[in-house]
Amino acid sequence: MDTTPLRHAYAAVLSEAELATTVPVLLLSNGACLVDQPLSLGDILAGLADVELPGHAKQL
């Protein structure tokens, strides 16, 4: 699944400064810690677009 249009949509809504804003992130999966560190909003959104959406699309 090509997530480029989704990334462009995020960029259209959020400014570069907003995308660069870091927030604390704690990502758990089945009790295992996958991420426990600050990440930028841009990195979070890109990760969701690149990893989560294609996986859910395959489920359909």
C-alpha positions in Angstrom: 0.0 0.0 0.0 1.4 3.4 -1.0 1.2 5.7 2.0 2.6 8.8 0.2 -0.8 10.5 -0.2 -1.5 10.0 3.5 1.8 11.6 4.4 1.1 14.5 2.1 -2.3 14.9 3.8 -0.6 15.2 7.2 1.9 17.7 5.9 -1.0 19.8 4.5 -2.7 19.9 7.9 0.3 20.3 10.3 3.1 22.9 10.0 6.7 21.8 9.9 7.1 23.1 13.5 4.1 21.0 14.6 5.4 17.9 12.8 8.8 18.4 14.6 7.1 18.6 18.0 8.3 15.8 20.3 6.0 14.1 22.7 6.6 11.2 25.2 5.6 7.9 23.6 5.0 4.6 25.3 4.0 1.9 22.8 3.1 -1.6 24.2 2.1 -4.7 22.3 1.0 -7.8 24.1 2.6 -6.5 27.3 6.0 -5.9 25.5 7.4 -2.4 25.4 8.2 -1.5 21.8 8.9 2.2 22.2 9.5 4.3 25.4 11.1 7.5 24.2 10.1 10.9 22.9 9.2 11.0 19.2 8.2 13.8 16.8 4.6 13.9 15.7 5.9 13.5 12.1 7.7 10.3 13.0 4.7 8.9 14.8 2.4 9.7 11.8 4.9 8.3 9.3 5.2 5.1 11.4 1.4 4.7 11.5 1.2 5.3 7.7 4.0 2.9 6.9 3.4 0.1 9.3 -0.1 0.1 10.7 -2.3 1.0 7.7 -0.8 -1.6 5.3 -1.2 -4.3 8.0 -4.9 -3.4 8.6 -5.5 -3.2 4.8 -4.3 -6.8 4.5 -6.9 -7.8 7.1 -9.7 -6.5 4.9 
